[in-house]
Amino acid sequence: MAETLSGEFDPTRYHSLLDVLEHAVSNYADHPAYTCFSRTLTYRDLDRLSDSFARYLVETSTLEPGDRIAIQLPNLLQFPVAVYGALKAGLIVVNTNPLYTAREMRHQFADAGVKGIIILANFCDKLEEVLADTQIRQIVVTELGDLQPAWQRLVINLGAKYLKKLVPSYRLDGAISFRAALAAGGKSGASIPEAPGRDHDAALILYTGGTTGYAKGVMLSHANLLANMMQFRIRGMEVMNDGVENIAAPLPMYHSYAFLLHCVVMPYAGNHNRLIPNPRDLDSVLKILSNERISGFVGINTLFLALLQRPELRQIDFSSLNFCGAGGMPLSQRVMREWEEVTGCPVYEGYGLTECSPVVSVNAPSHNRPGTVGLPVAATEVKAVDEEGRSLATGEIGELWIRGPQVMQGYWQKEQDTQAVLTADGWFKSGDFVQIDAEGYIRIIDRKKDMILVSGFNVIPGEIEEYVNSHPEVLESAAIGVPDEQSGEAVVLYVVTRPGSQLNEKVLKDFCRQGLTPYKLPRRICFTDELPKSNIGKVLRRELRDNHSREAQQ
């Protein structure tokens, strides 16, 4: 019988994320690991292919241990191969949203000092645009079907390029194809030097927002992610078994929760991840739910709601489904009830932040309390505090502070920002306001004061405003989040134009599309003579939200 984790939390048991893959290969070598389109990789395949990619990085590329490599891919087989290959080569992985605009890519790559990248060909035109402003010197380009059987690879890649026109023209001198990189590493056969990354060395940098300015790079160590893996598994032991689960993966693995689940937790358990490259393609999601005997499904409110609106969902046999999880944004009680009515499987809601690897709390299957985000996971302390950092009495509303082995090392090269959220004794200030009841269940009252949460993605008002204010006819602007049943929140933008301006909503929305990822785009733009401000000139977003709420009720 394979060695597995018990209910005891032991943070010293493993030292590197590579121990996760080693465990999987030792115990589940021929079990299916990842399926995408028509190909399945076993854990033996994953180990072999990631070895080949690591050899290429070590022997042929210009990258050195400790360098940062960006992975800008949707949920494809190439993703876990690239992750584990990079880790074997001693590199730090920088997860990057494939939907980023050139402006956003430029910031992230420059900020993280990215020196290498593996990117889907669909987005290479944007990389070409920003390349001169980065330190990137090693480029690996992959296409959608690169790890598929030969005939399907041709169909997928040619179809994407010539029929669907998904691959704009680009020129990246010196780039190598992913398949060529694997071939080069596969021919070598040389042993790979032991990767230096262990324990408290950084393994992953994920970008997340603050309340102002650009996104910051969250440094997560091997120890952070391994601890969170154990914490998640201990909480999920009632409904998850090793070596038998078939888990759908609609959430993008560049997101912290999906990365932990599908690149760490499930590989350790020897379970099968059914990758979904585009969760907005509901027909494909429904097909997988219908045909694949899925046992686990993790999503966000937006996805659950969209699926519930499809009549085909009610025709699916969900007898194999034993676990559904939700995070990233609050799950509405109506959606939670309806999902359980249709599938027979309750949704267990949890809470996390990128800075916490990300899981902080989860409802246990045997103690599920809808309307809360559950109890803290193992070895995790939480408290609600007032504005002075003093602990509050049970049930009082305060800011959630968190302490545990999953709390980040800090923000990449931002010591001042790190000190603002991490206390000397290890507490992380979440900025979220909560109630903690007598039994320890956490209820989220409000998210960070200014952050907007659209379909599980953090949207920074200051970033939108900085971009909009660059328009020559805009004097100033303020972005707020307003409730939206489908996406949780939507962006509403208030704009003060310069004298004599003829700017209208359509023109400004077109301008926004040029520099902002789709989920950051304003749903509505309101032109106003002035923005409400405090005595010191700070925009009063609460007044804007209150005004919008009153207008919506009229």
C-alpha positions as MATLAB code, in Angstrom:
seq = 'MAETLSGEFDPTRYHSLLDVLEHAVSNYADHPAYTCFSRTLTYRDLDRLSDSFARYLVETSTLEPGDRIAIQLPNLLQFPVAVYGALKAGLIVVNTNPLYTAREMRHQFADAGVKGIIILANFCDKLEEVLADTQIRQIVVTELGDLQPAWQRLVINLGAKYLKKLVPSYRLDGAISFRAALAAGGKSGASIPEAPGRDHDAALILYTGGTTGYAKGVMLSHANLLANMMQFRIRGMEVMNDGVENIAAPLPMYHSYAFLLHCVVMPYAGNHNRLIPNPRDLDSVLKILSNERISGFVGINTLFLALLQRPELRQIDFSSLNFCGAGGMPLSQRVMREWEEVTGCPVYEGYGLTECSPVVSVNAPSHNRPGTVGLPVAATEVKAVDEEGRSLATGEIGELWIRGPQVMQGYWQKEQDTQAVLTADGWFKSGDFVQIDAEGYIRIIDRKKDMILVSGFNVIPGEIEEYVNSHPEVLESAAIGVPDEQSGEAVVLYVVTRPGSQLNEKVLKDFCRQGLTPYKLPRRICFTDELPKSNIGKVLRRELRDNHSREAQQ';
ca = [
       0.000    0.000    0.000;
       1.290    3.468   -0.897;
       2.570    5.604    1.909;
       0.266    8.555    2.420;
      -0.417   11.380    4.819;
      -2.313   10.739    8.012;
      -4.401   13.290    9.865;
      -1.253   14.506   11.590;
       0.421   17.639   10.284;
       4.160   17.136    9.804;
       5.841   20.087    8.033;
       9.279   18.441    8.146;
       8.325   15.358    6.158;
       9.114   16.789    2.712;
      11.578   19.436    1.611;
      10.850   20.200   -2.047;
       7.942   20.149   -4.479;
      10.015   17.616   -6.380;
       9.362   15.222   -3.488;
       5.701   15.358   -4.535;
       6.480   14.079   -8.027;
       8.920   11.506   -6.658;
       6.188   10.211   -4.350;
       3.730   10.023   -7.261;
       6.164    8.137   -9.496;
       7.127    5.729   -6.701;
       3.529    4.850   -5.908;
       1.383    5.726   -8.923;
       3.739    5.614  -11.931;
       1.194    4.194  -14.368;
      -1.850    6.008  -13.020;
      -3.315    8.734  -15.238;
      -2.001   12.123  -14.144;
      -3.352   14.639  -16.675;
      -5.692   14.367  -19.637;
      -6.245   17.128  -22.179;
      -8.029   16.711  -25.497;
      -7.349   13.060  -26.436;
      -4.053   12.363  -24.660;
      -3.403   11.201  -21.122;
      -0.045   11.497  -19.387;
       0.751    9.051  -16.599;
       2.933   10.100  -13.693;
       5.763    8.175  -15.341;
       5.207   10.239  -18.514;
       5.187   13.459  -16.496;
       8.483   12.538  -14.848;
      10.089   11.605  -18.184;
       8.924   14.700  -20.056;
       9.799   17.072  -17.222;
      13.251   15.433  -17.094;
      13.681   16.202  -20.795;
      12.609   19.800  -20.327;
      14.910   20.169  -17.315;
      17.882   18.805  -19.288;
      17.203   21.324  -22.031;
      17.087   24.150  -19.475;
      20.267   22.989  -17.723;
      22.391   22.003  -20.728;
      21.203   24.147  -23.612;
      19.539   27.265  -22.283;
      21.269   30.279  -20.757;
      19.258   30.046  -17.535;
      20.877   29.338  -14.186;
      19.493   28.077  -10.855;
      17.547   30.821   -9.114;
      16.547   32.557  -12.355;
      12.868   33.250  -12.889;
      10.996   31.559  -15.730;
       7.500   32.692  -16.675;
       4.875   30.129  -17.647;
       2.165   31.788  -19.718;
      -0.160   28.935  -20.593;
      -3.782   27.864  -20.187;
      -4.592   24.421  -18.777;
      -2.667   22.213  -21.197;
      -0.475   19.139  -20.690;
       2.503   21.420  -21.273;
       1.780   23.278  -18.010;
       2.726   20.602  -15.429;
       5.604   19.429  -17.643;
       6.980   22.978  -17.694;
       6.457   23.484  -13.949;
       8.244   20.332  -12.852;
      10.928   20.694  -15.520;
      11.677   24.228  -14.337;
      11.802   23.123  -10.695;
      14.151   20.247  -11.567;
      16.427   22.820  -13.219;
      16.439   24.900  -10.031;
      14.415   27.775  -11.489;
      11.717   29.858   -9.812;
       8.373   29.629  -11.612;
       6.465   32.856  -12.317;
       2.854   32.053  -13.195;
       1.452   34.491  -15.753;
      -2.108   35.002  -16.938;
      -2.238   34.255  -20.690;
      -4.886   36.961  -21.123;
      -2.597   39.769  -19.973;
      -2.219   42.732  -22.275;
       1.245   43.779  -23.419;
       1.269   46.511  -20.773;
       0.566   44.024  -17.981;
       3.126   41.550  -19.305;
       5.758   44.271  -19.450;
       5.222   45.141  -15.779;
       5.240   41.578  -14.487;
       8.228   40.373  -16.503;
      10.286   43.444  -15.624;
       9.289   43.403  -11.960;
      10.137   39.711  -11.484;
      13.314   39.957  -13.540;
      12.057   37.101  -15.714;
      14.881   35.658  -17.838;
      13.051   32.802  -19.548;
       9.515   32.072  -20.667;
       7.391   29.269  -22.034;
       4.460   30.800  -23.832;
       1.566   29.728  -26.048;
       2.026   30.872  -29.656;
      -1.361   32.609  -29.471;
       0.189   35.309  -27.258;
       3.622   35.690  -28.848;
       2.717   38.905  -30.659;
       2.333   40.606  -27.278;
       5.636   39.141  -26.088;
       7.330   40.541  -29.198;
       5.957   43.970  -28.296;
       7.404   43.985  -24.761;
      10.533   41.872  -25.147;
      12.967   44.791  -25.418;
      11.774   46.095  -22.037;
      12.513   42.826  -20.206;
      15.486   40.643  -19.295;
      14.042   37.636  -21.138;
      16.705   35.840  -23.170;
      15.299   32.302  -23.418;
      11.963   31.797  -25.176;
      10.158   28.475  -25.578;
       7.027   28.592  -27.740;
       4.350   25.925  -27.632;
       1.149   25.380  -29.588;
      -2.172   24.061  -28.325;
      -1.749   20.525  -29.623;
       1.972   20.020  -29.050;
       1.659   17.020  -26.716;
      -1.193   15.367  -28.612;
      -0.896   12.353  -30.959;
       0.578   13.351  -34.327;
      -2.631   13.483  -36.338;
      -4.534   15.447  -33.708;
      -1.580   17.757  -33.126;
      -1.741   18.787  -36.775;
      -5.509   19.258  -36.703;
      -5.445   21.346  -33.511;
      -2.437   23.480  -34.388;
      -3.381   24.143  -38.000;
      -6.995   24.762  -37.035;
      -6.003   27.277  -34.364;
      -3.688   29.116  -36.740;
      -5.520   29.110  -40.047;
      -9.205   28.402  -39.379;
      -9.833   30.102  -36.041;
      -7.113   32.736  -36.582;
      -6.024   32.441  -32.935;
      -2.302   32.880  -33.629;
      -1.355   36.404  -34.778;
       1.867   36.777  -36.737;
       4.979   37.424  -34.657;
       8.754   37.347  -34.816;
      10.831   36.191  -31.855;
      14.437   35.694  -32.890;
      16.145   32.812  -31.115;
      12.937   31.225  -29.834;
      12.767   27.424  -29.723;
       9.657   25.284  -29.985;
       8.550   23.289  -26.955;
       8.773   20.062  -28.925;
      12.339   20.890  -30.009;
      13.296   21.652  -26.404;
      11.903   18.290  -25.272;
      13.720   16.527  -28.104;
      17.023   18.187  -27.206;
      16.669   17.231  -23.558;
      15.482   13.742  -24.399;
      18.518   12.968  -26.564;
      20.983   13.918  -23.853;
      20.218   11.207  -21.324;
      22.595   12.906  -18.876;
      21.664   12.970  -15.227;
      20.154   16.196  -13.952;
      22.052   17.895  -11.123;
      20.069   17.940   -7.899;
      17.973   21.106   -7.857;
      19.083   23.527   -5.146;
      15.581   24.738   -4.235;
      14.423   23.342   -0.876;
      12.375   24.206    2.188;
      12.304   27.993    2.511;
      13.740   28.745   -0.936;
      11.269   30.414   -3.287;
       9.544   27.977   -5.646;
       6.824   30.142   -7.121;
       6.019   33.807   -7.667;
       2.363   34.657   -8.172;
       1.134   38.170   -8.817;
      -1.702   39.590   -6.797;
      -3.171   43.019   -6.252;
      -2.989   45.516   -3.456;
      -5.461   48.338   -2.996;
      -3.382   50.718   -5.119;
      -0.875   50.550   -7.928;
       0.381   47.547   -9.810;
       0.201   43.906   -8.797;
       2.896   42.565   -6.470;
       4.792   39.286   -6.729;
       3.991   36.903   -3.869;
       6.959   34.655   -3.061;
       5.868   31.156   -2.031;
       8.511   28.717   -0.849;
       8.613   24.950   -1.211;
       7.762   24.759    2.498;
       4.752   27.084    2.078;
       3.217   24.983   -0.687;
       4.030   21.626    0.922;
       2.442   22.776    4.181;
      -0.694   23.912    2.379;
      -0.849   20.597    0.514;
      -0.869   18.729    3.830;
      -3.410   21.134    5.313;
      -5.743   20.727    2.344;
      -5.446   16.941    2.344;
      -6.133   16.600    6.051;
      -9.341   18.639    5.677;
     -10.436   16.719    2.572;
      -9.680   13.169    3.771;
     -13.386   12.438    4.299;
     -14.236   12.708    0.595;
     -10.946   12.331   -1.303;
      -9.073    9.075   -1.789;
      -5.617    8.472   -3.224;
      -5.097    6.963   -6.654;
      -8.758    6.834   -7.679;
     -10.144   10.362   -7.997;
     -10.953   11.898  -11.379;
     -10.887   15.659  -10.854;
     -12.062   18.224  -13.400;
      -9.734   21.217  -13.724;
     -11.649   24.209  -15.121;
      -9.887   26.855  -13.013;
      -6.653   28.119  -14.607;
      -3.520   26.660  -13.044;
      -1.792   30.030  -13.153;
      -4.190   30.888  -10.293;
      -2.945   30.023   -6.794;
      -5.794   27.687   -5.798;
      -5.798   25.685   -9.024;
      -2.000   25.466   -8.943;
      -2.030   24.026   -5.428;
      -4.838   21.575   -6.209;
      -3.771   20.291   -9.621;
       0.021   20.684   -9.490;
       0.670   19.710   -5.866;
      -2.248   18.080   -4.008;
      -3.515   15.779   -6.753;
      -0.072   14.653   -7.973;
       0.907   13.695   -4.432;
      -2.291   11.657   -4.189;
      -1.755    9.979   -7.562;
      -5.099   11.263   -8.804;
      -6.249   12.157  -12.316;
      -6.641   15.789  -13.439;
      -8.951   16.355  -16.413;
      -7.676   19.653  -17.821;
     -10.093   22.164  -19.325;
      -8.178   24.780  -21.361;
     -11.087   27.220  -21.618;
     -13.703   27.133  -18.824;
     -15.799   29.679  -20.730;
     -16.413   26.960  -23.310;
     -19.367   25.558  -21.377;
     -20.094   22.954  -24.049;
     -16.690   21.373  -23.381;
     -17.160   21.561  -19.612;
     -20.554   19.878  -19.881;
     -19.140   17.209  -22.191;
     -16.435   16.337  -19.660;
     -18.930   16.274  -16.781;
     -21.184   14.018  -18.854;
     -18.621   11.579  -20.271;
     -15.730   11.362  -17.808;
     -17.317   10.119  -14.550;
     -15.882   13.086  -12.673;
     -15.520   12.608   -8.905;
     -14.387   16.123   -7.993;
     -15.158   19.584   -9.318;
     -13.803   22.895   -8.058;
     -15.054   26.210   -9.403;
     -16.128   29.718   -8.571;
     -19.597   31.238   -8.311;
     -19.462   32.493  -11.905;
     -18.872   29.013  -13.312;
     -21.424   27.256  -11.105;
     -24.040   29.861  -12.074;
     -23.301   29.597  -15.794;
     -23.567   25.791  -15.717;
     -26.829   25.907  -13.780;
     -28.345   27.988  -16.563;
     -27.739   25.162  -19.046;
     -30.588   22.609  -19.221;
     -28.121   19.856  -20.239;
     -26.694   19.908  -16.713;
     -29.857   18.261  -15.406;
     -29.443   15.322  -17.785;
     -26.007   14.326  -16.454;
     -25.465   11.349  -14.156;
     -23.581   12.778  -11.164;
     -23.493    9.575   -9.120;
     -19.673    9.575   -9.248;
     -19.380   13.138   -7.909;
     -18.343   13.199   -4.245;
     -16.551   16.524   -3.841;
     -17.293   20.072   -5.011;
     -15.329   23.041   -3.768;
     -15.654   26.782   -4.211;
     -13.320   29.670   -3.585;
     -11.906   32.770   -5.215;
     -15.080   34.764   -4.607;
     -18.145   34.438   -2.340;
     -20.558   31.672   -3.335;
     -24.186   32.777   -3.312;
     -26.518   30.714   -1.171;
     -28.957   30.334   -4.074;
     -26.257   28.890   -6.324;
     -25.061   26.586   -3.542;
     -28.561   25.203   -2.943;
     -29.400   24.768   -6.615;
     -26.093   23.027   -7.392;
     -26.697   20.468   -4.656;
     -30.281   19.939   -5.844;
     -29.101   19.227   -9.402;
     -25.963   17.178   -8.686;
     -26.674   15.702   -5.264;
     -23.258   16.934   -4.118;
     -22.853   19.854   -1.700;
     -20.335   22.592   -2.365;
     -17.756   23.082    0.370;
     -16.767   26.724    0.498;
     -13.362   27.890    1.644;
     -11.245   30.992    1.927;
      -7.755   31.768    0.802;
      -5.349   34.373   -0.422;
      -2.388   34.111   -2.739;
      -0.246   35.254    0.200;
      -1.312   32.092    2.065;
      -0.491   29.545   -0.654;
      -3.615   30.052   -0.744;
      -5.825   27.971    1.604;
      -6.647   29.409    5.041;
      -9.969   27.768    5.864;
     -12.338   25.202    4.367;
     -15.642   23.719    5.419;
     -15.175   20.090    6.394;
     -17.587   17.675    4.671;
     -18.871   16.383    8.020;
     -19.155   19.889    9.458;
     -20.264   21.972    6.483;
     -21.742   25.289    7.545;
     -23.111   27.192    4.507;
     -22.654   30.933    4.698;
     -19.229   30.537    6.264;
     -15.832   29.676    4.820;
     -15.318   26.989    7.431;
     -12.690   26.418   10.078;
      -8.982   27.218    9.747;
      -6.917   24.359    8.327;
      -4.341   22.538   10.465;
      -1.568   24.544   12.167;
      -3.257   27.825   11.231;
      -4.125   30.569   13.705;
      -6.643   33.294   12.902;
      -7.980   36.274   14.792;
     -10.156   39.306   14.168;
      -8.512   42.566   15.211;
      -9.455   46.235   15.464;
      -7.701   49.134   13.764;
      -4.999   49.092   16.450;
      -4.300   45.387   15.982;
      -6.010   44.362   19.224;
      -7.832   41.026   19.271;
     -11.617   41.342   19.313;
     -14.181   39.359   21.240;
     -15.974   36.420   19.634;
     -18.458   37.558   16.998;
     -17.125   41.093   16.658;
     -16.294   42.295   13.159;
     -12.632   42.982   12.525;
      -9.777   42.514   10.103;
      -8.668   38.900    9.695;
      -5.073   38.173   10.666;
      -3.540   34.793    9.823;
      -0.474   32.923   11.054;
       0.719   29.556    9.793;
       3.354   27.712    7.756;
       1.563   28.544    4.505;
       2.028   32.324    4.900;
       4.247   33.759    2.158;
       7.866   34.785    2.463;
       6.971   38.273    1.297;
       6.458   40.362   -1.815;
       9.193   40.096   -4.434;
      11.654   42.973   -3.969;
       9.091   45.042   -2.044;
      10.308   45.119    1.530;
       8.154   48.072    2.545;
       4.983   46.451    1.221;
       5.943   43.210    2.967;
       6.447   44.947    6.300;
       3.040   46.600    5.923;
       1.249   43.227    5.940;
       3.536   40.895    7.926;
       4.108   41.507   11.627;
       7.379   40.709   13.357;
       5.765   37.676   15.014;
       4.436   36.212   11.766;
       0.852   37.447   11.475;
      -0.394   38.273    7.976;
      -2.897   41.135    7.767;
      -5.465   40.032    5.202;
      -7.334   43.321    4.841;
     -10.584   41.319    4.809;
     -13.214   41.882    7.477;
     -14.749   38.890    9.206;
     -16.715   37.514   12.124;
     -15.362   34.459   13.935;
     -17.967   32.593   15.977;
     -17.517   30.666   19.206;
     -16.780   27.430   17.323;
     -14.160   29.088   15.136;
     -16.144   29.313   11.884;
     -15.206   32.317    9.776;
     -17.787   34.476    8.031;
     -16.523   36.977    5.467;
     -18.175   40.362    5.959;
     -16.372   42.451    3.380;
     -13.398   42.140    1.098;
     -10.542   44.592    1.043;
     -12.000   48.046    1.061;
     -11.092   49.021   -2.450;
     -10.287   45.738   -4.183;
     -12.765   44.586   -6.801;
     -13.270   40.836   -7.176;
     -14.427   39.902  -10.692;
     -15.004   36.179  -11.282;
     -12.389   35.336   -8.674;
      -9.756   37.724  -10.048;
      -8.432   40.645   -8.026;
      -8.898   43.911   -9.891;
      -6.907   46.870   -8.598;
      -8.794   50.183   -8.876;
      -5.547   52.153   -8.938;
      -4.277   50.257  -11.976;
      -7.464   50.959  -13.940;
      -7.406   54.607  -12.896;
      -3.754   55.084  -13.808;
      -4.409   53.731  -17.278;
      -7.665   55.658  -17.838;
      -6.082   58.871  -16.576;
      -3.477   58.557  -19.336;
      -6.199   59.399  -21.861;
      -5.640   63.019  -22.945;
      -9.270   63.996  -22.301;
      -9.537   62.480  -18.805;
      -8.861   64.660  -15.778;
      -9.348   62.023  -13.092;
     -11.233   58.811  -12.468;
     -12.264   56.377   -9.769;
     -13.126   52.691  -10.145;
     -15.428   50.811   -7.788;
     -16.900   47.333   -7.620;
     -20.651   46.835   -7.624;
     -22.576   43.603   -7.007;
     -23.110   41.418  -10.054;
     -24.907   38.074   -9.905;
     -22.794   36.433  -12.579;
     -19.271   37.677  -11.799;
     -19.637   38.560   -8.114;
     -18.633   42.142   -8.775;
     -18.365   44.327  -11.864;
     -16.235   47.406  -12.436;
     -17.979   50.780  -12.602;
     -15.800   53.733  -13.525;
     -16.499   57.358  -12.617;
     -14.728   59.860  -14.869;
     -14.152   63.610  -14.768;
     -13.155   64.901  -18.210;
     -11.062   67.925  -19.096;
     -12.843   71.158  -20.114;
     -14.134   71.061  -23.659;
     -13.906   67.278  -23.933;
     -16.378   65.405  -26.129;
     -15.351   62.013  -24.752;
     -18.137   59.439  -24.532;
     -18.560   55.982  -23.009;
     -18.002   54.039  -26.228;
     -14.725   55.786  -27.062;
     -13.379   55.376  -23.531;
     -14.373   51.688  -23.399;
     -12.507   51.136  -26.669;
      -9.469   52.828  -25.107;
      -9.706   50.538  -22.064;
      -9.747   47.435  -24.262;
      -6.338   48.415  -25.620;
      -4.610   48.233  -22.238;
      -6.673   46.188  -19.807;
      -7.390   42.470  -19.529;
     -11.098   41.752  -20.233;
     -12.035   41.066  -16.603;
     -10.691   44.515  -15.637;
     -12.823   46.380  -18.185;
     -15.478   48.760  -16.798;
     -18.986   47.397  -17.206;
     -20.293   50.946  -17.013;
     -18.680   54.386  -17.255;
     -20.318   57.332  -15.505;
     -19.235   60.865  -16.368;
     -19.426   63.322  -13.484;
     -18.396   66.910  -12.733;
     -16.351   65.939   -9.686;
     -15.414   63.013   -7.472;
     -16.303   63.003   -3.759;
     -13.167   63.567   -1.694;
     -12.056   63.824    1.906;
     -10.488   66.920    3.439;
      -7.052   65.701    2.401;
      -8.132   65.039   -1.175;
      -8.587   61.264   -1.008;
     -11.358   59.949   -3.236;
     -14.223   58.600   -1.134;
     -15.047   55.362   -2.905;
     -17.628   54.455   -0.282;
     -19.695   57.476   -1.330;
     -19.485   56.376   -4.944;
     -20.634   52.877   -3.979;
     -23.468   54.303   -1.883;
     -24.548   56.597   -4.722;
     -24.532   53.707   -7.164;
     -26.569   51.579   -4.755;
     -29.194   54.311   -4.354;
     -29.441   54.785   -8.119;
     -29.853   51.031   -8.624;
     -32.779   50.959   -6.187;
     -34.640   53.810   -7.877;
];
